[in-house]
Amino acid sequence: MEITQITVLEDVELNNPVFIEALPGIGHVGKLAADHMIDEFNATKFAEIYSPSFPPQVFVGEEGLIENMINELYYVKNVGEDNLDIIILVGNTQALSPEGQYGVCQDILNFVKGKGASKIFTLGGMATGQPVEESKIFGAATDEENIELLKEAEVEIRSNDGGIVGASGLFLGLGLRQEMNGICLMGQTPGYFIDAQSAEAILNKLAVLLNFEIDTDKLEERAEETKEMLAKAQQMEQDIINKANASSSDDLRYIG
């Protein structure tokens, strides 16, 4: 049985926090935006999440240090003019299988709901497959009230245009079943590189919706860091494929 392990680092009390999900996805738009929020707001990590449904690998970081495949929860208090408490979900992976996605998302949702979260924002990219001169932000929501909020913020409503795949869609769907309403913001991106421009555009709309201000000057620097992380992940995936191929041709030569 797959079991999500949530390790609590700080037992924090929050006041009706907004839950923001931004795991890796198309153009790493959401992750880039959320990582920038964590830096700018000096957010505090309070939980780490592990799951057998994450990829069967680890990162090798600086000076040979191992980094787990992991999701992390951060909090920040009293943000913006409305003094919001916010929980931010980031990480270096999503679950691999549909069953794993459902299990991990449901367990995280139960955890943040236990912290008082009642509204969800998910952040992601929407691939165009071609260069984008100016990133437009599209939105979808679980209810009419949030659709109206998106329109007021001049977010283009995504209508009758396929699904929202992965955690960004699943958190909203599972949340809806538990009377947690929410919004998905999707930034247009070519989809084949780390897109700081789209991340900045999505952050600007999120700032309007949640009534806060944020400096986005360092997003390009953050994009370079994310690009390095992605390159490592792609290299490890290729190494796994190469070893698997070597194993199939000569099992005795493969140890790992």
Summary of the structure (lengths in Angstrom):
residues: 256
radius of gyration: 18.6
end to end distance: 24.4
largest distance: 63.9
contacts: 831
relative contact order: 0.19
helix: 41%
strand: 24%
